[in-house]
Amino acid sequence: MSALTVDPGPGHGQDWDDLVRIWEETDAPEGCKVEIIEGIVTVSPPPSKDHNTTAELLQRRLYTVIPEDWGIYQTLGVSVPGRAGLYIPDLVVLPRAVATGPGHRVAAEDVRLVVEITSPANANHDRIGKAHGYARVGVELFLLLDPWHTGRPTATLYGEPSDGTYRVLEAVEYGETLTLPKPFGLDLDTGVFPVS
């Protein structure tokens, strides 16, 4: 199953508030991910077991290094209005106080790390559209876990965002170690992640 695109159509003068309203009102099947990517509301199928296992394994390791007052969230929206985006990262790390209260989303500038794990239905969104969106709004670190990368599964850590572009801080094939810099200070063994 691939992602379903819900395009409000040209000429409707959709602005950010209209897109967010459509996002909030989209009645997708349980477990599906509803996002706004480059001004288009998209619905992706639920992630696979391997996808969920990868997120859980990474989350377990991140909890050992993050400050006590930070949290790791799997279904929290990240607003990227400059790119007409509202993304639901596979994992988002930020201070817990920011994620407390009403609503379903946070401002991207409050995020310390986003993690996207590619699936066949979303690989290009994660690799290109979301990478530019996260960089445009200055998310400090973006970790892309790409079991669907051509050739071999890869893990790529992006950072130092400038003018909508990230610098690749480190890229490894699954099985090698990738280091998340401070404030994480985590040597991540990517060999623990399942390969789809």
MIKOLLO-298361 format. One record per residue (C-alpha): x, y, z. Coordinates in steps of 0.001 Angstrom, whole numbers, plus 500000, padded with zeros to 6 digits. Example, Ala and Ser with C-alpha at 12.3 -4.5 7.8 and 13.67 -1.06 7.14 Angstrom:
% MIKOLLO-298361
+--------+--------+--------+
!   east !  north !     up !
+--------+--------+--------+
! 512300 ! 495500 ! 507800 !
! 513670 ! 498940 ! 507140 !
+--------+--------+--------+
***
This chain:
% MIKOLLO-298361
+--------+--------+--------+
!   east !  north !     up !
+--------+--------+--------+
! 500000 ! 500000 ! 500000 !
! 501344 ! 503455 ! 499171 !
! 500617 ! 506924 ! 500504 !
! 497310 ! 508508 ! 499552 !
! 497509 ! 512170 ! 498594 !
! 494688 ! 514522 ! 499465 !
! 495172 ! 517662 ! 497385 !
! 492750 ! 520492 ! 498161 !
! 492964 ! 521504 ! 494502 !
! 494255 ! 524593 ! 492776 !
! 492491 ! 527904 ! 493062 !
! 491190 ! 527356 ! 496555 !
! 493672 ! 529831 ! 498072 !
! 494673 ! 527375 ! 500800 !
! 496640 ! 529068 ! 503528 !
! 498316 ! 527500 ! 506555 !
! 495212 ! 527575 ! 508780 !
! 493110 ! 525910 ! 506062 !
! 495689 ! 523152 ! 505620 !
! 495872 ! 522524 ! 509362 !
! 492058 ! 522365 ! 509538 !
! 492001 ! 519787 ! 506724 !
! 494743 ! 517830 ! 508541 !
! 492788 ! 517898 ! 511810 !
! 489561 ! 516799 ! 510124 !
! 491005 ! 514008 ! 507977 !
! 489413 ! 510754 ! 509076 !
! 492090 ! 508193 ! 508258 !
! 491967 ! 504520 ! 509227 !
! 493438 ! 503726 ! 512642 !
! 497217 ! 503559 ! 512632 !
! 497636 ! 505612 ! 509459 !
! 499819 ! 508692 ! 509501 !
! 498277 ! 511954 ! 508265 !
! 500790 ! 514678 ! 507375 !
! 501046 ! 517872 ! 505360 !
! 504011 ! 517662 ! 503007 !
! 504684 ! 520638 ! 500745 !
! 501096 ! 521835 ! 501064 !
! 499459 ! 518484 ! 500349 !
! 497688 ! 516417 ! 502997 !
! 498988 ! 512841 ! 502750 !
! 497830 ! 509621 ! 504390 !
! 500341 ! 506791 ! 504785 !
! 499538 ! 503230 ! 505841 !
! 500513 ! 501963 ! 509296 !
! 504212 ! 501136 ! 509585 !
! 505471 ! 497559 ! 509408 !
! 506596 ! 495467 ! 512360 !
! 510265 ! 496010 ! 511404 !
! 509647 ! 499770 ! 511212 !
! 508097 ! 499767 ! 514695 !
! 510883 ! 497592 ! 516078 !
! 513505 ! 500009 ! 514727 !
! 511737 ! 502951 ! 516405 !
! 511445 ! 501044 ! 519697 !
! 515114 ! 499982 ! 519696 !
! 516285 ! 503535 ! 519019 !
! 513900 ! 505003 ! 521590 !
! 515211 ! 502587 ! 524241 !
! 518785 ! 503738 ! 523582 !
! 517905 ! 507445 ! 523506 !
! 516254 ! 507252 ! 526939 !
! 519641 ! 506328 ! 528428 !
! 521214 ! 509635 ! 527338 !
! 518553 ! 512365 ! 527246 !
! 518010 ! 514768 ! 530153 !
! 515346 ! 513734 ! 532670 !
! 513048 ! 516584 ! 531624 !
! 513048 ! 515613 ! 527921 !
! 510691 ! 513182 ! 526216 !
! 510606 ! 511005 ! 523101 !
! 507346 ! 511013 ! 521142 !
! 506099 ! 508847 ! 518258 !
! 502891 ! 510571 ! 517176 !
! 503552 ! 514251 ! 517850 !
! 503137 ! 516685 ! 514958 !
! 505935 ! 519108 ! 514095 !
! 504795 ! 522359 ! 512429 !
! 506858 ! 523464 ! 509451 !
! 504643 ! 526275 ! 508094 !
! 507376 ! 527879 ! 505958 !
! 507384 ! 524651 ! 503897 !
! 503598 ! 524204 ! 504143 !
! 504290 ! 521164 ! 506281 !
! 503044 ! 519396 ! 509346 !
! 505144 ! 516284 ! 509792 !
! 504698 ! 513324 ! 512130 !
! 508263 ! 512060 ! 512651 !
! 508813 ! 508464 ! 513680 !
! 510516 ! 509877 ! 516786 !
! 510825 ! 513438 ! 518020 !
! 512946 ! 514429 ! 521023 !
! 512291 ! 517680 ! 522867 !
! 511824 ! 519127 ! 526347 !
! 508739 ! 517569 ! 527952 !
! 507354 ! 520995 ! 528921 !
! 506980 ! 521852 ! 525216 !
! 504944 ! 518687 ! 524568 !
! 502612 ! 519238 ! 527519 !
! 499167 ! 520795 ! 527112 !
! 496405 ! 520812 ! 524544 !
! 496888 ! 520238 ! 520829 !
! 498622 ! 517743 ! 518596 !
! 501695 ! 519621 ! 517381 !
! 504772 ! 521573 ! 518429 !
! 506874 ! 524236 ! 516749 !
! 509894 ! 522842 ! 514933 !
! 512251 ! 525262 ! 516665 !
! 511603 ! 523464 ! 519980 !
! 512734 ! 520082 ! 518628 !
! 516200 ! 518744 ! 519500 !
! 516174 ! 515648 ! 517251 !
! 513821 ! 514194 ! 514660 !
! 514064 ! 510644 ! 513391 !
! 512497 ! 509376 ! 510194 !
! 512529 ! 505683 ! 509265 !
! 511800 ! 505127 ! 505595 !
! 509077 ! 502832 ! 504300 !
! 508364 ! 502037 ! 500659 !
! 505408 ! 504455 ! 500798 !
! 507310 ! 507418 ! 502252 !
! 510998 ! 507056 ! 501396 !
! 511220 ! 510040 ! 499037 !
! 509241 ! 512291 ! 501388 !
! 511647 ! 511437 ! 504222 !
! 514826 ! 511691 ! 502145 !
! 513993 ! 514917 ! 500299 !
! 510889 ! 516895 ! 501287 !
! 511082 ! 516459 ! 505027 !
! 514865 ! 516875 ! 505089 !
! 514489 ! 520282 ! 503424 !
! 511588 ! 521193 ! 505707 !
! 513416 ! 520310 ! 508910 !
! 516521 ! 522169 ! 507717 !
! 514490 ! 525230 ! 506656 !
! 513076 ! 525668 ! 510178 !
! 516384 ! 524905 ! 511892 !
! 515815 ! 521508 ! 513542 !
! 519285 ! 520877 ! 514988 !
! 519625 ! 517168 ! 514218 !
! 517817 ! 514910 ! 511759 !
! 518511 ! 511182 ! 511811 !
! 517363 ! 509281 ! 508716 !
! 517230 ! 505516 ! 509111 !
! 516833 ! 504150 ! 505600 !
! 516375 ! 500374 ! 505388 !
! 515090 ! 500919 ! 501825 !
! 518262 ! 502663 ! 500585 !
! 519481 ! 501290 ! 497253 !
! 522208 ! 498773 ! 497862 !
! 522409 ! 498561 ! 501647 !
! 520389 ! 500026 ! 504503 !
! 521936 ! 503257 ! 505793 !
! 521777 ! 505619 ! 508747 !
! 522518 ! 509281 ! 508024 !
! 522818 ! 512037 ! 510606 !
! 522191 ! 515555 ! 509326 !
! 522988 ! 518754 ! 511231 !
! 524154 ! 522363 ! 511008 !
! 521096 ! 523553 ! 509044 !
! 521637 ! 526618 ! 506868 !
! 519386 ! 528112 ! 504165 !
! 517160 ! 525028 ! 504047 !
! 520027 ! 522592 ! 503682 !
! 521704 ! 520226 ! 506122 !
! 525296 ! 519149 ! 506258 !
! 525809 ! 515373 ! 506462 !
! 527495 ! 514860 ! 509829 !
! 527869 ! 511103 ! 509430 !
! 526556 ! 508336 ! 507172 !
! 527009 ! 504624 ! 507828 !
! 525666 ! 501332 ! 506550 !
! 523596 ! 499277 ! 508966 !
! 526007 ! 497250 ! 511076 !
! 528337 ! 500196 ! 511717 !
! 528299 ! 502670 ! 514607 !
! 526909 ! 506189 ! 514210 !
! 527619 ! 508818 ! 516870 !
! 524959 ! 511291 ! 517966 !
! 526763 ! 514396 ! 519261 !
! 526057 ! 516229 ! 522516 !
! 523632 ! 516689 ! 524146 !
! 523077 ! 513010 ! 523284 !
! 526611 ! 511626 ! 523251 !
! 525391 ! 508248 ! 522002 !
! 527353 ! 505700 ! 519998 !
! 524551 ! 503959 ! 518140 !
! 525120 ! 500414 ! 516894 !
! 522963 ! 500330 ! 513752 !
! 523470 ! 496575 ! 513487 !
! 520592 ! 496056 ! 515933 !
! 518018 ! 497407 ! 513481 !
! 516051 ! 494898 ! 511401 !
! 516531 ! 494936 ! 507650 !
! 513293 ! 494804 ! 505685 !
+--------+--------+--------+
***
